[in-house]
Each structure stands twice: as structure tokens, then as C-alpha cells.
Amino acid sequence: MEEKRPIIIISIIILIGIVLLTKLFMIQVADDSFLKRAERNAVQRLVDHPYRGLVYDRNERILVYNNPVFDLMLIPKEFTVQDTAKFCELFQIDKEELVLKYEAAKAYSWVKPSPLIKQISTKDFARIQDYLIDYPGLLVLTRSVRSYPQPRAANVLGYIGEINARQLDRDTLEYYRQGDYIGLSGLESAYEDILRGTKGAKYKLVNVRGIDKGAFKNGEYDTASIAGRNITSTLDLELQEYGENLMAGKRGSVVAIEPKTGEILSFISAPFYDPNLLAGANFSKNFGLLNNDPDLPLFNRPIMATYPPGSIFKVVQSLVGLQEGILTPNTTFSCNRSLVKCHNHPNPVNLFGAIKYSCNPYYHQAYRSILNQNLSTNTYKDTELGLTKWRDAVMKFGLGGPLGVDMNNEKGGSIPSKQLYDRVYGEGRWKYSNIYSLSIGQGEMMVTPLQMANLAAIFANKGYFYTPHLIKAVDGDSTKIPIEYQTKREVGIDAHHFDLVQDAMAEALYGTAARAIIKDITIAGKTGTAQNPHGEDHSVFVAFAPKEDPKIAIAVYVENAGWGGRAAASTASLMIEKYLRGHVTRPALEDYVIKGLFIY
């Protein structure tokens, strides 16, 4: 019996092997039910794109919302067309484009969907939806595009567009895929992570031909998309609208800030455009037109254009001189026009009079005193040391580098350094006579309009500022804004020095900007006329109001408009009145600004 046991075991093993082989043969060769089941159970993953967060103004007026659109996709293996001409007419696509899209889809995948027509409007989709069943291999995906109920603040809000290869390479979290949309400028770009939301996914069964067989496992593995969070911006839409109406047909910038918080109330880059032009299927065409426009409407002037600050910088010079003890309220210089040109005003003047009358020779002499403090017995070295010390003080005002506003591509302007003049003149070969134009905000000094508005906020706050920003709350919660916008930044000037400056700025309007005077509202302001070698000078004005309790600080820069007391001061005054009173009481001045005949 024991001799037969190995034979029995071997026989059992052989028998089991025969049974398994027979079963395998039946599964793989004789019976195709498993193949059919596999065909029925092919799973296709469809991305559920979230709605982007909405954007509101500071008074909860909607600035940006979402409109549904449809992407028409095709599956090459199943896509057939009997009458090409009829199909092209119905779907409003050229035959050549249809062929190109079909070939591109085949190159990508024979069985996976590829885009044929993107961003079909609800109106056009209603026209074609009944015909979709006649064309196998077509698939519709629902998406959304941005829409703007008021065609305002385009440069602030920005736009979204299809992600490019470089952006995909930088996406270390691998959130995006080719064909996704992403914020490309303005708030859309700066707060992309907040606005974009979270993608979901739906899984459905399809056969090998791509025909939909329903949800995979009754949707057990589906995930819903999560809409992006909403943003409340700092903008005042009513003020923004009014400012854009004033700046229509002009080139320049208007930036208004709430001094006590750094919140940007108005942000105007002129000329501007309708943000709806860069939403929807015509994005590429309209972007090309705007990008090639010689007036550069896509150029974000408040943060990208740099100009000499002109006479508004005299206020900074005054404060630096007071803080260092080089100037006092009684420091007096004559209006010596052999040094630099000036206009008629009382002569000589003390510091108060210098600010009030914007005396160029005064600041020529005052700046020389600030720089040349006998820090060295060598005249050239003395100026070099003085410039370095002066530059450090000036940069605390938020000049010479980006302020850090919540927008991309902010420029920082320039406050000239020793290194610059060493390159221009040679080390140890320049002195005050080479750089005196800085005394009146000219020469190599450059600032942005945003920096000018921030200067006005500093003057209003008597020595501090909050980094200007455009976000007020996320989902209604103001504590969710970045900490850097809630941090006070001191400029290193004692508060009492601002008393004289504020009083002089209030008086200055009577001397250089009488148009800006508003009954019952005290404005403290400073005009500037920035030299322009390529044409008419630029008109500049910074101000804050009311002087006793500042609620708005503003900078206006109107290119090629001449004196600061005309275009810029008039525009700023109207904006201030509009914000503080809610209406304007000077229609004649309003008409003057809208017509824009400033140099005639």
C-alpha cells in the first residue's frame, strides 16, 4: 500500500492540472463572455472642473462671476461624418480645421477624447445639442469662463487662459494638465491657489468603442469638485468707475489708497479695456489685438510704468532733512535761479514756503546740505558718503524696490546709488554738481504711480504705511489675508516733523493747484510736472484728505498733460470728492477733465 501512495499523489496532481488547463482553455479560447465583460467594464475617468471663486468689491458688488461653456470632444475611433460640408456648417468649423483637429486627436489617442471645439456658448450649444446624437464619437464637457457684469478694472482683475508648457513644468504638485485654465495676470494670477478650487473626477463604464455604459460601480469612486473660495477685494467699484470715466482717452494712472490700512480703493491704468474681451472663445484673437495696440492697454501702468517723481519728491527731501537735523522749519534759502529754473513766488523762503511754492533753487541748496555734510575732506568722497546715507533713508519710504503689492510684475523704480554713478562717471570722479537733478525728483530717480500713492499715505499717516494691497477678505473672513498686509512699516521719520509738511501741503493748493480746492474739505497735496524729453511734460499730483482725519490718499499721473496743477490735480480732487461725499458738486471741473484739453 505504501508503495502505491506516490503514484496516487502524482495522479491527483496530474488530474488537477488537467482540470485547470481545461478551464483555462475554456476561458481564453472557447468562451468569449469574459472578453465581452472586460469590454463592458472599461473605465474612463472624466475630470470635474470646479467653478472658480467669485470676486467682489469692498461693498460686496460682484466684479467677476462664472458663465458655463461647453467643450466638444471627439473620440477618433468612433468619429464618423457622412456629409462633411453639412457638419462644418452646423458646428461652424472650417474643413481644414476639422481635419487638423482630427489628425491631432489620433496622434494623441485613438480611443481617448480630444478637444474639437472649445468654449461653446450656451446659445450656440442650444443650437447644436439636438444634432450630437447623429455623430458618433462626440462628447461634451461642461466648463466655465469668467464674466464681468461691469467692464471695469481689467488690469486689476486680470484674466485666465490655457496653461502653457513652462507653467506645467513649474507645477511641482502636478495639479494641472494640458488644456487646463489658470490665472495669467492680476488678481486671477496672484490668488490662483485660492480661486481655482479643487478638481473632482467621475468614472464611467465604456465599451471598447467608447460608448457610455453608465457610472462605474454606481459612482462609488466619484469625487465632487470643490468650488474656489471667494475674494472680497479692496476696490470701490463706484470710485473705480468714476475714475475710469475721467481718464477715458488719456494715458496715465490713478491709484487711491485708504491710508490707515493700505487698502487700494481705486487702481486705474489708462488706456483700459473691457475685461470681457479676454473671456471666452475669442481670447486668442482679442489678446492679439490688445497686445498689438500702440496705446498698450495691457501694460499695467500703476505698477509697471516708471517716471521721475518730479516736485512731489521735495516733500521726502524735506522730511529727510528735518530728521537728520540738516533742515529746520526756519532754514531759509534764496530762490537763486542761476542754480536751477523756478517760477515767480516770494523770495527768499523758509521750509514751509519751499513746499508751498515748490521752489526748485531751495531744494537744490537743501539737497547739497543733506549730501555734503563734511563726512570726508575729499569733496568727491563726501558726496559719495552722503548719497549712500541719503539713499538708505529714502528707501524706507518704499522707494527703490517693489512695495510687494499682491499683483505680479511689479516694478521697483530706481533710487540711484554710488555704484550707478561709478559706472557712469568713474569711481571717485563724480560729486554734487553731477547729480543735483535728484534734488527736485528728476535725473536717474524713477518711481511707479503705486509708490507715489503710497508716499501720499505716508504723509497722511505721519510716518508709516501698510503695504498696498487689493485683497480685503477670503470667503468673508478678513483675518485670512496675508500677514504682510497687516504689518505696519515705519519710515524712520519722527511724527512731529509731518505737522509742518501737512500744513504746507494744504497751503500749496492755493499756490499751484487752486482747481483742486474743495469747499469744506481740506486737501493736503503736492503738484509735480515731470520733464519728458519726448514731448509734453507729464502732470503729477499726490494728495490726501481730509487733512484732519485722512481717509483717502491718491496719486494721479497723466502723461503729456503739462502742469501738475491742471490735469492731475483736477482729476485727484474730483476723485476725492466722489469718495468722501458720494457725489461731485463741480460739474464744470468734471467737464474740463473729461474733455482733456489740458495744454491748450
HELIX and SHEET records of a PDB file:
HELIX    1   1 ARG A    5  PHE A   25  1                                  21    
HELIX    2   2 MET A   26  ALA A   30  3                                   5    
HELIX    3   3 SER A   33  ARG A   40  1                                   8    
HELIX    4   4 THR A   84  PHE A   91  1                                   8    
HELIX    5   5 LYS A   95  TYR A  108  1                                  14    
HELIX    6   6 THR A  122  ILE A  128  1                                   7    
HELIX    7   7 GLN A  129  ASP A  134  5                                   6    
HELIX    8   8 ALA A  154  LEU A  157  1                                   4    
HELIX    9   9 ALA A  165  ARG A  170  1                                   6    
HELIX   10  10 GLY A  186  ALA A  190  1                                   5    
HELIX   11  11 GLU A  192  LEU A  195  1                                   4    
HELIX   12  12 PHE A  216  GLY A  219  5                                   4    
HELIX   13  13 LEU A  237  MET A  247  1                                  11    
HELIX   14  14 PRO A  275  LEU A  278  5                                   4    
HELIX   15  15 PHE A  283  ASN A  291  1                                   9    
HELIX   16  16 ARG A  301  MET A  304  1                                   4    
HELIX   17  17 GLY A  310  ILE A  312  5                                   3    
HELIX   18  18 PHE A  313  GLU A  324  1                                  12    
HELIX   19  19 LEU A  351  TYR A  357  1                                   7    
HELIX   20  20 ASN A  360  LEU A  371  1                                  12    
HELIX   21  21 THR A  379  MET A  395  1                                  17    
HELIX   22  22 LYS A  418  TYR A  425  1                                   8    
HELIX   23  23 TYR A  432  ILE A  435  1                                   4    
HELIX   24  24 TYR A  436  ILE A  440  5                                   5    
HELIX   25  25 PRO A  449  ASN A  461  1                                  13    
HELIX   26  26 SER A  478  LYS A  480  5                                   3    
HELIX   27  27 ILE A  483  GLN A  486  5                                   4    
HELIX   28  28 HIS A  497  THR A  512  1                                  16    
HELIX   29  29 ALA A  514  ALA A  516  5                                   3    
HELIX   30  30 ALA A  567  ARG A  581  1                                  15    
HELIX   31  31 PRO A  587  LYS A  595  1                                   9    
SHEET    1   A 3 ALA A  42  ASP A  48  0                                        
SHEET    2   A 3 GLY A 200  VAL A 206 -1                                        
SHEET    3   A 3 ASP A 212  ALA A 215 -1                                        
SHEET    1   B 5 SER A 114  ILE A 120  0                                        
SHEET    2   B 5 ILE A  62  LEU A  74 -1                                        
SHEET    3   B 5 VAL A  55  TYR A  56 -1                                        
SHEET    4   B 5 ILE A 231  SER A 233  1                                        
SHEET    5   B 5 ILE A 471  VAL A 474 -1                                        
SHEET    1   C 3 SER A 114  ILE A 120  0                                        
SHEET    2   C 3 ILE A  62  LEU A  74 -1                                        
SHEET    3   C 3 LEU A 138  SER A 147 -1                                        
SHEET    1   D 2 ILE A 160  GLU A 162  0                                        
SHEET    2   D 2 TYR A 181  GLY A 183 -1                                        
SHEET    1   E 5 GLU A 263  ALA A 270  0                                        
SHEET    2   E 5 GLY A 252  GLU A 258 -1                                        
SHEET    3   E 5 ILE A 552  VAL A 558 -1                                        
SHEET    4   E 5 HIS A 538  ALA A 545 -1                                        
SHEET    5   E 5 ALA A 524  ALA A 530 -1                                        
SHEET    1   F 2 TYR A 464  TYR A 466  0                                        
SHEET    2   F 2 LYS A 488  GLU A 490 -1                                        
END                                                                             
